[in-house]
Amino acid sequence: MGKYNAGLSPKLDRNSRGCPTLALFDKALPATCYQRWFSMAEVAPMVIKICVVLVSEIFFFAALLFGAAGTVRWPAAWADLTLFLAGALWITLRLARRDPALLAERLKSPWQKGQPFWDKIWILPMMVAWCAWLVLMGLDAVRFRWSVMPVWLQCAGAVVLILSFWMIGRVFRENPFLTAVVRIQAERGHRVVSTGPYATIRHPLYASMLIYLPANALVLGSWAGLAASVVFLGGIVFRTAMEDRELQRGLSGYTEYAARVRYRLIPFIW
């Protein structure tokens, strides 16, 4: 079976594809599993790093929201930030246990070798738009009170937000190649994933974001933010179409998969 690290148990859990979820051995993986195995000593620093990143993001998002609102007395913002942190940590810990190779990939730079030029350009304006969106909702819902949204609708938004995190987690569980950038990962044995949510639509992560983004605006009680989320939805549709084109050009078997699964983003629509 090969050597394993001293003090670590050689017993491994396996995911739905029969692949080990935490790698402790030196033996090479099958082509259908992850490219390499990770020891606990390698996984722990990744989890710590992403937790630091998440906490930093929370502070930054809080500064934008509360700075625009002019007060920290905004329960909806605290609820939204708490849900974001809880959902992101849940997904991170699941990845650390089930797919540390994917977690390592997602910690890499958003600008990488082999990434199409259009995707490198797409990322920056979306980051800027996200920051501007948070500021808009702070101004709208609290500082100037342009929006008045019923509490029951904000609560409904929280439920939808939790649902969107569950959907995102389900997609990550199914696809070990779900990196943050558009790139054919030949060095990781990139292959077509057609099970789980991918049996219904070709880009279920982006479909989850179509729910996640408006849900944030509802939780924060901002009608202006809800309307402005259309900008992100347009960006998601653009990236979906362009990524699908890249996959059909460069990923073996994807054209046949696209012929079987007709819808990119929304079942029975597109």
C-alpha positions in Angstrom: 0.0 0.0 0.0 3.0 2.3 0.4 4.4 4.3 3.2 2.4 6.6 5.3 3.2 9.4 7.7 4.2 8.3 11.2 1.4 8.9 13.7 -1.4 9.1 11.1 -3.9 6.4 10.5 -3.9 4.8 7.1 -7.7 4.4 7.2 -9.4 6.8 4.7 -13.0 7.8 4.0 -14.2 7.7 0.4 -16.4 10.0 -1.5 -19.3 9.1 -3.8 -16.8 8.4 -6.7 -14.9 5.9 -4.5 -11.9 8.2 -4.2 -10.1 8.8 -0.9 -11.1 12.0 0.9 -7.8 12.6 2.8 -4.5 11.5 1.4 -1.8 10.1 3.6 0.0 7.8 1.3 2.6 8.3 -1.4 1.0 5.9 -3.9 -0.3 7.6 -7.1 -4.0 8.0 -7.5 -6.1 6.6 -10.3 -6.9 9.0 -13.2 -10.5 9.4 -12.1 -9.5 10.5 -8.6 -7.5 13.5 -7.3 -4.1 14.2 -8.8 -2.2 13.9 -5.5 -2.8 13.0 -1.9 -2.3 15.5 1.0 -1.1 14.8 4.5 -2.7 16.3 7.5 0.3 18.6 7.9 -0.4 20.0 4.4 -4.1 20.4 4.9 -4.0 22.3 8.2 -2.0 25.3 6.9 -4.5 25.6 4.0 -7.4 25.7 6.3 -5.7 28.3 8.5 -4.9 30.4 5.5 -8.4 30.3 4.1 -9.9 31.1 7.5 -7.6 34.2 7.7 -8.8 35.2 4.3 -12.4 34.7 5.2 -12.1 36.8 8.4 -10.2 39.5 6.5 -13.1 39.5 3.9 -15.6 39.8 6.7 -13.9 42.8 8.1 -13.6 44.4 4.7 -17.2 43.8 3.8 -18.3 45.0 7.2 -16.3 48.2 6.7 -18.1 48.8 3.4 -21.6 48.0 4.7 -21.4 49.8 8.1 -19.3 52.7 6.6 -22.0 53.4 4.0 -24.8 53.0 6.5 -23.1 55.3 9.0 -23.8 53.0 11.9 -23.1 49.5 13.2 -26.6 49.3 14.5 -27.8 47.4 11.5 -29.0 43.9 12.5 -29.6 42.8 8.9 -26.0 43.4 8.0 -24.8 41.4 11.1 -27.1 38.6 10.0 -25.9 38.7 6.4 -22.2 38.6 7.5 -22.8 35.8 9.9 -24.5 33.7 7.3 -21.7 34.4 4.8 -19.0 33.4 7.3 -20.9 30.3 8.5 -21.6 29.1 4.9 -18.0 29.8 3.7 -16.5 27.9 6.7 -18.8 25.0 6.2 -17.8 24.6 2.6 -14.1 25.1 3.4 -14.1 22.4 6.1 -15.9 20.0 3.8 -13.3 20.6 1.1 -10.5 20.2 3.6 -11.8 16.8 4.5 -13.1 15.5 1.2 -11.0 17.3 -1.4 -7.9 19.1 -0.2 -6.5 19.2 -3.7 -9.4 21.4 -4.8 -9.0 23.6 -1.7 -5.3 24.1 -2.7 -6.3 25.1 -6.2 -8.8 27.6 -5.0 -6.2 29.3 -2.8 -4.1 30.2 -5.9 -4.1 33.6 -7.6 -7.2 34.6 -9.6 -4.8 35.3 -12.5 -3.1 32.1 -13.7 -1.1 30.6 -16.6 -3.5 29.0 -19.1 -6.4 31.2 -18.1 -8.1 32.9 -21.1 -7.5 36.6 -21.4 -11.2 37.4 -21.2 -11.5 35.7 -17.8 -8.5 37.7 -16.4 -10.3 40.9 -17.6 -13.7 39.8 -16.3 -12.5 39.2 -12.7 -11.4 42.8 -11.8 -14.6 44.7 -12.7 -16.7 42.1 -10.9 -14.6 42.7 -7.8 -15.1 46.4 -8.1 -18.8 46.0 -8.7 -19.2 43.8 -5.6 -17.6 46.5 -3.4 -19.8 49.2 -5.0 -22.9 47.0 -4.5 -22.3 46.7 -0.8 -21.8 50.4 -0.4 -25.1 51.0 -2.4 -27.0 48.7 -0.1 -25.7 50.5 3.0 -26.7 53.8 1.6 -30.1 52.6 0.5 -31.3 50.5 3.4 -29.9 52.5 6.3 -28.3 55.9 5.7 -30.9 57.4 3.4 -33.6 54.8 3.9 -34.7 54.8 0.3 -35.9 51.3 0.7 -38.4 49.9 3.2 -38.6 46.2 3.0 -40.9 44.0 5.2 -39.1 41.9 7.8 -40.8 38.7 6.6 -39.2 39.2 3.1 -35.8 39.7 4.7 -36.3 36.5 6.7 -37.3 34.7 3.4 -34.1 36.1 1.9 -32.1 34.5 4.7 -33.7 31.1 4.1 -32.9 31.4 0.4 -29.3 32.4 1.2 -28.9 29.3 3.3 -30.3 27.2 0.5 -27.8 28.8 -1.9 -24.9 27.7 0.3 -26.3 24.2 0.4 -26.4 24.2 -3.4 -22.9 25.5 -3.7 -21.6 22.9 -1.2 -23.4 20.2 -3.3 -21.6 21.4 -6.5 -18.2 21.4 -4.8 -18.8 17.9 -3.5 -19.5 16.6 -7.1 -16.8 18.4 -9.1 -13.1 18.1 -8.0 -12.1 20.6 -10.8 -14.2 23.5 -9.7 -11.4 26.1 -9.5 -11.9 29.9 -9.2 -10.6 30.5 -12.8 -11.5 29.2 -16.2 -8.7 26.8 -17.2 -8.3 23.3 -18.6 -6.5 21.5 -15.8 -4.6 19.0 -17.8 -2.0 18.5 -15.0 -4.8 17.4 -12.7 -6.4 14.9 -15.1 -9.3 17.3 -15.9 -12.4 15.4 -17.1 -16.1 15.9 -17.7 -18.3 15.7 -14.6 -21.8 14.7 -15.5 -23.3 13.4 -12.2 -25.3 15.1 -9.4 -26.4 18.6 -10.4 -24.3 18.3 -13.6 -26.8 15.8 -14.9 -29.4 18.6 -15.1 -27.4 21.8 -16.0 -23.8 22.2 -17.1 -22.9 25.1 -14.8 -24.7 24.5 -11.4 -22.3 26.7 -9.4 -23.3 29.8 -11.5 -26.9 28.7 -11.1 -26.5 28.8 -7.4 -25.0 32.3 -7.6 -28.2 33.4 -9.4 -30.0 32.7 -6.1 -27.2 33.7 -3.7 -26.8 37.3 -5.0 -30.5 38.5 -4.9 -30.8 36.7 -1.5 -28.1 39.0 0.0 -30.0 42.1 -1.1 -33.2 40.7 0.5 -31.5 40.0 3.8 -30.0 43.5 3.8 -33.4 45.0 3.0 -32.3 46.9 -0.1 -34.6 47.2 -3.2 -31.8 49.1 -4.9 -29.4 46.3 -4.2 -31.9 43.8 -5.5 -32.2 45.8 -8.8 -28.4 46.2 -9.0 -27.9 42.5 -8.7 -28.9 42.3 -12.3 -25.4 43.5 -13.2 -23.9 40.4 -11.5 -26.5 38.2 -13.2 -25.4 39.6 -16.5 -21.8 38.9 -15.7 -22.6 35.4 -14.7 -24.4 34.7 -17.9 -21.4 36.1 -19.9 -18.9 34.0 -18.0 -21.1 30.9 -18.4 -21.3 31.3 -22.1 -17.6 32.0 -22.5 -16.5 29.2 -20.2 -18.8 26.7 -21.9 -17.1 27.7 -25.2 -13.7 27.1 -23.7 -14.7 23.7 -22.4 -16.1 22.6 -25.7 -12.9 23.6 -27.4 -10.4 22.1 -24.9 -12.0 19.5 -22.7 -12.3 16.0 -24.1 -15.8 14.7 -24.0 -17.4 18.0 -23.2 -19.0 18.5 -26.6 -20.8 15.1 -26.2 -21.8 16.0 -22.7 -23.2 19.3 -23.9 -25.3 17.4 -26.4 -26.8 15.3 -23.7 -27.3 18.0 -21.1 -28.8 20.9 -23.1 -29.1 23.6 -20.5 -26.2 25.7 -19.3 -27.7 27.6 -16.4 -31.5 27.4 -16.0 -33.4 24.1 -16.7 -35.8 24.3 -19.7 -34.7 27.9 -20.4 -31.0 28.2 -21.2 
